[in-house]
Amino acid sequence: MKKKNVKTIDIPIYRNAGFILSDAQTTKKAFKEEEDHARSPENYIYSRYRNPTVVAAEEKIMQLENSKWALLTQSGMSAIDTALSIFQKGNDTGIWLFFDDIYGGTNSYIDSILQSRRGIKIKRFYSSNDKFDLDKFEKLLEEVNPKLVYFEGISNPMLIVADGEAIIRLAKNKEAVVIVDNTFGTSQLWKPLEQEADLVVHSVTKYLAGHGNITAGVLCGNNTQFEKDAIEYRKIIGHMLNPDDAYRLGTQLKTFKLRFLRQCENAYKLAKTLVKHKNVDIVLYPGLESHPTYSESVKLFKGKGFGGMITFDLKGDNEKSKEQARDKFISAVAEYIPLVPSLGNSESILLPVEAVWGKKYPLPGMIRLSVGIEPYEKLEEAILSALAG
């Protein structure tokens, strides 16, 4: 059958497990070049190594992040595993320093994998009065002399904004590798690589994909050796994203900036409304002057926005009444804002904090709200109606 000249806006979906190599010499050349771990090889060999559909989506993220490379993985956790594992060097690994206020899955990975299974020495830096004390951080760096420092631009679920520029500078002064999870802030608010962070990771599942129907992760950087190390690790372990999800992600990335800007705008308006409501006790949103890290957020994000997440605590005389207020609110708003254990969707979703984090945040009236792109008036109406009920 004669091939037709078909042109498309997006790269096709290459579902091939392996790719055709024309002859033995081409095969030899392809496998020889594979030793160099090129992000976009001249000859594709096997989809666990690299896939052209995945590479096309990675290039879109490189443009957003303004990075020299980006590597997509099956999930945010697989991106974190890849980013951290390339710095593991047996007995020479040294001490790794993690901020405590990070994603629960990352903390579980630290405990169950890095410490229990790999024997890596871990230190944690804890927040003080709902913010990060840079003087204490600098002292801890002197005491620990870590080989690696890991933190989030905006923490989950208390939305503590780090003074990212200062943290990176202090860590680099100690010659530590710096990895930033920027899932909540995204490249729209802050680009850590521009402040000399070594790697940035995202749960692509959240804002970058933004529709709650793709599970993926990405790590981005500028260092060529780190890129090669990460490609090799991803290939050997099998953390490669599948081409179907990469194709869909490529289409969803086209609206990322529009979506995230709208989410930031909606969240800012709603936070200002919630902070005045009689049935709301505390509102945590980095764009409110009452937030403990408001000054850090202004400094870091430079007026670009304050994120699409709001955490708020419902009023109650005691834990029981707060729990009842929480359950009543969740039930009242469920038709419009469902309880979904994720975030970043184009539709608003929520999560009860105490039910997920337990003893770490034993606050039965607290809700983490991921704000969507709905017409603001409808969003506010749903929230206020549930609070009034």
NORFENHU-V705744 format. One record per residue. N is the residue number from 1. RES is the residue in one small letter. PHI is phi in whole degrees, 0 to 359 (999 if undefined). OMEGA is omega in whole degrees, -180 to 180 (999 if undefined). BURIAL is # if it has 9 or more other ideal C-beta (glycine too) atoms within 8 Angstrom, else .. Layout:
n = (N:N)
res = (RES:RES)
phi = (PHI:PHI)
omega = (OMEGA:OMEGA)
burial = (BURIAL:BURIAL)
//
This chain:
n = (1:2:3:4:5:6:7:8:9:10:11:12:13:14:15:16:17:18:19:20:21:22:23:24:25:26:27:28:29:30:31:32:33:34:35:36:37:38:39:40:41:42:43:44:45:46:47:48:49:50:51:52:53:54:55:56:57:58:59:60:61:62:63:64:65:66:67:68:69:70:71:72:73:74:75:76:77:78:79:80:81:82:83:84:85:86:87:88:89:90:91:92:93:94:95:96:97:98:99:100:101:102:103:104:105:106:107:108:109:110:111:112:113:114:115:116:117:118:119:120:121:122:123:124:125:126:127:128:129:130:131:132:133:134:135:136:137:138:139:140:141:142:143:144:145:146:147:148:149:150:151:152:153:154:155:156:157:158:159:160:161:162:163:164:165:166:167:168:169:170:171:172:173:174:175:176:177:178:179:180:181:182:183:184:185:186:187:188:189:190:191:192:193:194:195:196:197:198:199:200:201:202:203:204:205:206:207:208:209:210:211:212:213:214:215:216:217:218:219:220:221:222:223:224:225:226:227:228:229:230:231:232:233:234:235:236:237:238:239:240:241:242:243:244:245:246:247:248:249:250:251:252:253:254:255:256:257:258:259:260:261:262:263:264:265:266:267:268:269:270:271:272:273:274:275:276:277:278:279:280:281:282:283:284:285:286:287:288:289:290:291:292:293:294:295:296:297:298:299:300:301:302:303:304:305:306:307:308:309:310:311:312:313:314:315:316:317:318:319:320:321:322:323:324:325:326:327:328:329:330:331:332:333:334:335:336:337:338:339:340:341:342:343:344:345:346:347:348:349:350:351:352:353:354:355:356:357:358:359:360:361:362:363:364:365:366:367:368:369:370:371:372:373:374:375:376:377:378:379:380:381:382:383:384:385:386:387:388:389)
res = (m:k:k:k:n:v:k:t:i:d:i:p:i:y:r:n:a:g:f:i:l:s:d:a:q:t:t:k:k:a:f:k:e:e:e:d:h:a:r:s:p:e:n:y:i:y:s:r:y:r:n:p:t:v:v:a:a:e:e:k:i:m:q:l:e:n:s:k:w:a:l:l:t:q:s:g:m:s:a:i:d:t:a:l:s:i:f:q:k:g:n:d:t:g:i:w:l:f:f:d:d:i:y:g:g:t:n:s:y:i:d:s:i:l:q:s:r:r:g:i:k:i:k:r:f:y:s:s:n:d:k:f:d:l:d:k:f:e:k:l:l:e:e:v:n:p:k:l:v:y:f:e:g:i:s:n:p:m:l:i:v:a:d:g:e:a:i:i:r:l:a:k:n:k:e:a:v:v:i:v:d:n:t:f:g:t:s:q:l:w:k:p:l:e:q:e:a:d:l:v:v:h:s:v:t:k:y:l:a:g:h:g:n:i:t:a:g:v:l:c:g:n:n:t:q:f:e:k:d:a:i:e:y:r:k:i:i:g:h:m:l:n:p:d:d:a:y:r:l:g:t:q:l:k:t:f:k:l:r:f:l:r:q:c:e:n:a:y:k:l:a:k:t:l:v:k:h:k:n:v:d:i:v:l:y:p:g:l:e:s:h:p:t:y:s:e:s:v:k:l:f:k:g:k:g:f:g:g:m:i:t:f:d:l:k:g:d:n:e:k:s:k:e:q:a:r:d:k:f:i:s:a:v:a:e:y:i:p:l:v:p:s:l:g:n:s:e:s:i:l:l:p:v:e:a:v:w:g:k:k:y:p:l:p:g:m:i:r:l:s:v:g:i:e:p:y:e:k:l:e:e:a:i:l:s:a:l:a:g)
phi = (999:287:286:268:275:256:248:228:289:257:296:297:274:264:272:300:285:236:246:291:245:296:200:295:293:296:297:299:297:297:286:292:294:298:297:271:54:291:294:235:289:293:239:284:250:206:291:288:281:204:220:298:292:293:300:297:291:299:293:294:290:302:293:294:273:56:246:281:204:211:232:274:227:290:198:299:293:289:292:296:300:296:300:281:294:289:256:279:227:59:291:263:296:77:266:250:250:243:291:286:277:226:310:301:296:292:297:295:297:300:290:278:255:297:275:291:260:256:71:281:280:240:238:239:250:259:288:235:54:63:205:260:279:291:295:293:296:296:295:294:300:294:289:269:51:287:275:212:235:228:208:249:296:232:279:238:253:276:58:281:268:276:281:302:298:290:298:297:299:295:292:290:298:265:62:271:289:241:241:241:272:248:300:286:277:62:293:290:265:203:242:301:298:288:258:76:298:278:220:237:241:224:278:299:311:276:290:296:279:78:234:68:231:224:251:198:220:211:236:232:194:240:283:295:293:298:300:296:297:290:298:297:296:301:295:290:283:92:273:293:289:281:296:296:292:296:296:296:299:302:287:286:295:298:255:306:299:296:297:293:300:296:296:297:296:298:295:297:297:293:299:294:284:296:295:260:279:292:262:245:273:228:236:256:210:301:275:268:297:283:289:303:244:300:295:295:291:296:294:282:267:52:78:280:143:228:96:252:249:229:243:222:247:281:287:181:284:206:299:296:292:293:297:294:297:299:296:293:295:300:293:292:259:302:295:260:233:284:274:226:283:200:196:85:296:291:260:294:220:224:211:284:295:298:295:262:269:57:297:295:228:281:240:296:264:268:237:259:249:264:277:263:254:301:306:304:302:291:296:297:300:295:294:295:295:292:292:287:292)
omega = (180:-180:179:179:-177:179:179:177:-177:177:180:175:177:-178:-177:170:176:-176:-177:173:-164:-177:-177:-179:177:179:179:179:-178:-179:175:179:180:179:-180:176:176:-179:178:-173:176:179:176:-175:-169:-172:174:179:178:-179:-175:178:178:179:180:178:178:-179:175:179:176:179:179:-174:-174:-178:180:177:175:-180:180:180:-174:-177:175:180:178:174:178:179:179:-178:-177:-172:-178:178:176:-175:178:-178:-179:-178:-179:-178:176:-177:180:169:-176:-177:178:-178:-177:178:177:177:177:178:178:-176:-171:-175:-174:-178:-172:-175:-177:175:179:179:-174:169:179:176:-174:177:177:-180:175:173:-178:-179:-176:177:178:179:-180:178:179:176:180:-178:-171:-175:-174:175:-176:176:-176:177:178:179:175:-174:-177:9:-173:174:174:179:180:169:-170:-179:-179:-180:179:-179:-179:-180:-180:175:177:178:177:170:-179:176:-178:169:-175:-177:-177:-177:-176:179:179:180:-174:176:-176:180:179:175:174:168:-178:179:172:177:176:161:-179:177:-172:-170:-175:174:166:-178:176:-178:175:172:-176:176:178:169:-174:178:178:-178:-176:-180:177:178:-179:178:-179:177:180:-179:-180:-180:-176:-178:-180:-179:-175:174:180:-173:179:178:178:179:-180:178:179:178:-178:178:-180:-178:-175:-176:179:-179:-174:177:179:178:177:-179:179:-179:-180:178:-178:179:179:177:-178:-175:180:-174:-176:-178:178:-176:-176:174:177:176:-174:-180:177:180:179:-179:-177:-179:177:-178:178:-179:177:-179:-173:-172:171:174:-178:-177:-178:178:-177:-179:174:173:-178:-177:-180:-178:177:-177:-179:-177:-179:-179:176:177:178:178:178:-177:179:180:-179:180:-176:-174:-170:-177:-178:-179:-177:175:-179:-180:176:178:176:180:177:172:180:176:-178:179:175:-171:-175:-179:-178:-174:175:-174:-179:178:-177:-174:-171:-179:-172:-179:170:-176:173:-173:-178:-176:-180:170:-173:-177:179:178:-180:180:180:-179:-177:178:179:179:-179:-176:999)
burial = (.:.:.:.:.:.:.:.:.:.:.:.:.:#:.:.:.:.:#:.:#:.:.:.:.:#:#:.:#:#:#:.:#:#:.:.:#:.:#:.:#:.:#:#:#:.:#:.:#:#:#:#:#:#:#:#:#:#:#:#:#:#:.:#:#:#:#:.:#:#:#:#:#:#:#:#:#:#:#:#:#:#:#:#:#:#:#:#:.:.:.:.:#:#:#:#:#:#:#:#:#:#:#:#:.:#:#:.:#:#:#:.:#:#:#:.:.:.:.:#:.:#:#:.:#:.:#:.:.:.:#:#:.:#:.:#:#:#:.:#:#:.:.:#:.:#:#:#:#:#:#:#:#:#:#:#:#:#:#:#:#:#:#:#:#:.:#:#:#:#:#:#:.:#:.:#:#:#:#:#:#:#:#:#:#:#:#:#:#:#:#:#:#:.:#:#:#:#:#:#:#:#:#:#:#:#:#:#:#:#:.:#:.:#:.:#:#:#:#:#:#:.:.:.:.:#:#:#:#:#:#:#:#:#:#:.:#:.:#:#:#:.:#:.:#:#:#:#:#:#:.:#:#:.:.:#:.:.:#:#:#:#:#:#:#:#:#:#:#:#:#:#:#:#:#:.:#:.:.:#:.:.:#:#:#:#:#:#:.:.:#:.:#:#:.:#:#:#:#:#:#:.:.:.:#:#:#:#:#:#:#:#:#:#:#:#:.:.:.:.:#:#:#:#:#:#:.:#:#:#:.:#:#:#:.:.:#:.:#:#:.:#:#:#:#:.:#:#:#:#:#:#:#:#:.:#:#:.:.:.:#:.:#:#:#:#:#:#:#:#:#:#:.:#:.:#:.:#:#:#:.:#:#:#:#:#:#:.:.)
//
